[in-house]
Amino acid sequence: MKSSRRWIACVAAACLTATSVSMFVTAQDKKAEPTKAQVDAAKKQVRMLDDLYKTTVVLVTKHYVNDKQTASAGTAAKLLFKAMKEKGWHEVELLDVSGKPYNDENVANDDWEKSALKEIKGGKGYVDAVISKDGKPYLRAATAVPVVMDKCVMCHDNYKDVKAGQAIGALVYTLPIE
């Protein structure tokens, strides 16, 4: 009688454990696949960040960049991007789409970036994808960086033949989806 009670207790404990593990795995699976609302919120955040960064670069260029000896707004932006990454907010890179990068660090680092930059060069203004990194969902997005004023090419002789409005680069974001 005692052994059957132990057996029943063991079976009950096993069922409880299996249910708990199943609930945990289900919760983890749900975490890995973000909802449409979560993805939409991340896309909205990318749009806001994109407006913020590009407006800052244009204003700094317009008001503070006067010649080739002045530090470029792009250089300042890259320092800002580094600070955001170090603080754990998001990652953003300034990458070349022209095929004539200003320096070697401004090139695509993976297949997704290569594909996104090709689409940006082809005329798209925005490309994105949801990815999983370390078991967590992220939004990767690329936005076109066009020439918007003559000062944009003043310091970048490699872009002198680019027409106004044509993309010379892209901001590539990697943003956690919460």
C-alpha positions as CSV (number, residue, x, y, z in Angstrom):
1,M,0.0,0.0,0.0
2,K,2.8,2.4,0.9
3,S,4.7,1.6,-2.3
4,S,1.6,2.3,-4.4
5,R,1.2,5.7,-2.6
6,R,4.8,6.5,-3.3
7,W,4.4,5.4,-6.9
8,I,1.3,7.7,-7.2
9,A,3.2,10.5,-5.5
10,C,6.1,10.1,-8.0
11,V,3.8,10.0,-11.0
12,A,2.0,13.1,-9.7
13,A,5.4,14.9,-9.1
14,A,6.5,13.9,-12.6
15,C,3.3,15.2,-14.2
16,L,3.6,18.4,-12.2
17,T,7.2,18.8,-13.4
18,A,6.3,18.0,-17.0
19,T,3.5,20.6,-16.9
20,S,5.9,23.2,-15.4
21,V,8.6,22.5,-18.0
22,S,5.9,22.6,-20.8
23,M,4.7,26.0,-19.5
24,F,8.2,27.3,-19.3
25,V,9.1,26.1,-22.8
26,T,5.9,27.6,-24.2
27,A,6.6,30.9,-22.4
28,Q,10.1,30.8,-23.9
29,D,8.8,30.1,-27.4
30,K,6.3,32.9,-27.1
31,K,9.2,35.2,-26.0
32,A,11.2,34.3,-29.1
33,E,8.4,35.2,-31.5
34,P,7.4,38.8,-31.0
35,T,3.8,39.9,-31.6
36,K,3.0,42.2,-34.5
37,A,2.4,45.0,-31.9
38,Q,5.9,44.5,-30.5
39,V,7.5,44.6,-34.0
40,D,5.4,47.7,-34.9
41,A,6.6,49.4,-31.7
42,A,10.3,48.6,-32.6
43,K,9.7,49.9,-36.2
44,K,8.3,53.1,-34.7
45,Q,11.3,53.4,-32.5
46,V,13.6,53.0,-35.5
47,R,11.8,55.8,-37.3
48,M,12.2,58.1,-34.3
49,L,15.9,57.3,-33.9
50,D,16.4,57.7,-37.6
51,D,14.8,61.1,-37.6
52,L,16.8,62.1,-34.5
53,Y,20.2,61.0,-35.9
54,K,19.7,62.4,-39.4
55,T,18.3,65.7,-38.2
56,T,21.3,66.0,-35.9
57,V,23.8,65.3,-38.7
58,V,22.1,67.8,-41.0
59,L,22.0,70.5,-38.4
60,V,25.6,70.0,-37.3
61,T,26.7,70.0,-40.9
62,K,24.7,73.1,-41.7
63,H,25.8,75.1,-38.7
64,Y,29.2,73.9,-37.8
65,V,31.0,72.2,-40.7
66,N,32.6,74.9,-42.8
67,D,35.6,73.3,-44.4
68,K,37.5,70.0,-44.7
69,Q,39.4,70.7,-41.5
70,T,36.2,70.7,-39.4
71,A,35.3,67.4,-37.8
72,S,32.4,65.9,-39.8
73,A,28.9,65.4,-38.4
74,G,29.3,61.8,-39.5
75,T,32.2,61.3,-37.2
76,A,30.3,62.8,-34.3
77,A,27.3,60.6,-35.1
78,K,29.5,57.5,-35.1
79,L,30.7,58.5,-31.6
80,L,27.0,58.9,-30.5
81,F,26.2,55.4,-32.0
82,K,29.1,53.9,-30.0
83,A,27.8,55.5,-26.8
84,M,24.3,54.1,-27.4
85,K,25.7,50.6,-28.0
86,E,27.9,50.8,-24.9
87,K,24.8,51.8,-22.8
88,G,22.9,48.8,-24.1
89,W,20.2,50.7,-26.0
90,H,20.7,49.6,-29.5
91,E,23.3,49.3,-32.3
92,V,23.5,51.5,-35.3
93,E,26.2,51.8,-38.0
94,L,26.8,54.2,-40.8
95,L,27.6,52.1,-43.9
96,D,28.5,53.0,-47.5
97,V,26.2,52.0,-50.4
98,S,28.1,53.7,-53.2
99,G,30.8,51.1,-53.4
100,K,33.4,53.8,-52.6
101,P,33.5,53.8,-48.8
102,Y,35.1,56.7,-47.0
103,N,36.9,54.2,-44.9
104,D,37.1,50.4,-44.6
105,E,34.9,50.2,-41.5
106,N,31.9,51.5,-43.4
107,V,31.2,48.3,-45.3
108,A,28.6,45.6,-44.8
109,N,29.6,42.9,-42.2
110,D,27.1,40.1,-42.9
111,D,24.7,38.8,-45.6
112,W,21.7,40.7,-44.3
113,E,23.6,44.0,-44.4
114,K,24.9,43.2,-47.9
115,S,21.3,42.5,-49.1
116,A,19.8,45.5,-47.4
117,L,22.5,47.8,-48.8
118,K,21.8,46.5,-52.3
119,E,18.1,47.3,-51.9
120,I,19.0,50.8,-50.6
121,K,21.3,51.4,-53.5
122,G,18.5,50.2,-55.8
123,G,16.2,53.0,-54.5
124,K,14.5,51.6,-51.4
125,G,14.4,54.0,-48.5
126,Y,13.9,51.4,-45.8
127,V,14.5,47.6,-45.4
128,D,13.9,45.5,-42.3
129,A,13.8,42.0,-40.8
130,V,13.1,40.4,-37.5
131,I,16.0,38.2,-36.3
132,S,16.9,36.1,-33.3
133,K,20.1,36.8,-31.5
134,D,21.1,34.9,-28.3
135,G,17.5,33.6,-28.2
136,K,16.0,37.1,-28.2
137,P,14.1,38.9,-31.0
138,Y,15.7,42.0,-32.7
139,L,14.6,44.3,-35.5
140,R,17.3,44.9,-38.1
141,A,16.5,47.9,-40.2
142,A,18.4,49.9,-42.8
143,T,17.5,53.4,-43.9
144,A,18.9,55.4,-46.8
145,V,21.3,58.2,-46.2
146,P,21.0,60.5,-49.2
147,V,23.0,63.6,-50.2
148,V,20.9,66.5,-49.0
149,M,23.3,69.5,-49.4
150,D,26.6,70.4,-51.0
151,K,28.4,70.2,-47.7
152,C,27.7,66.4,-47.7
153,V,30.3,65.9,-50.4
154,M,32.6,68.7,-49.4
155,C,34.7,66.4,-47.2
156,H,34.0,63.3,-49.2
157,D,35.6,63.5,-52.6
158,N,34.6,59.9,-53.3
159,Y,30.9,61.1,-53.5
160,K,31.5,64.2,-55.7
161,D,29.6,62.7,-58.7
162,V,26.5,61.7,-56.6
163,K,23.4,63.7,-57.3
164,A,21.3,65.3,-54.6
165,G,18.8,62.9,-53.1
166,Q,20.8,59.8,-54.1
167,A,21.8,57.4,-51.3
168,I,25.5,57.3,-50.4
169,G,25.0,55.4,-47.3
170,A,22.6,53.7,-44.9
171,L,22.1,53.6,-41.2
172,V,21.8,50.0,-40.1
173,Y,20.0,49.4,-36.8
174,T,19.9,46.4,-34.5
175,L,17.2,47.0,-31.9
176,P,15.9,44.7,-29.3
177,I,12.2,43.9,-29.6
178,E,10.6,44.3,-26.2
